[in-house]
Amino acid sequence: MLSSGLLIMKTYMARPSEVQPQWWLVDATDKVVGRLASDIAVILMGKHQPTYTPHVDTGDFVVVINAERVVFTGNKWENKRYTWYTGYPGQKSESAAQRKGRKPEMILHEAVRRMLPKNKLARKMLSKLKIYAGNQHPHQAQNPQPKELGMK
């Protein structure tokens, strides 16, 4: 459209009512945590679609199975520390190997959470991430499509 010699461009902005999220099934067996988490974060934000809009949740649902079989490169199982504040003086801390034994799905959950934006919309995006330590999940009714993520 030309208006007095200027080309007017229109930018598409998705509306929440127009978004139709899909369900993806990801097998985390022998996948590197950081590479897998960055690919999952892109899907949760919706940046893999041409209709990506920063202020609208245009992302898809992601179901991750076999989260207990993720791998770290190098010596991160012993050297990587997870710390949190309990409300008492000092902080609690544990290594990645200890966390894998206690809550294996939290390793991937924390990695993805830290790759999302730090706002209210990111909390909504993170609620669309379903992580399971084993290979069983209760989302067969949503018919999640398999997707290969975390490759080099």
Secondary structure, DSSP 8 states (H G I E B T S, - for coil): -EETTEE--------GGG----EEEEE-TT-BHHHHHHHHHHHHHTTTSTT--TTS----EEEEE-GGG-B-STTHHHH-EEEEE-SSSSEEEEEHHHHHHH-HHHHHHHHHHTTS-SSHHHHHHHTTEEE-SSS--S-GGG--EE---S--
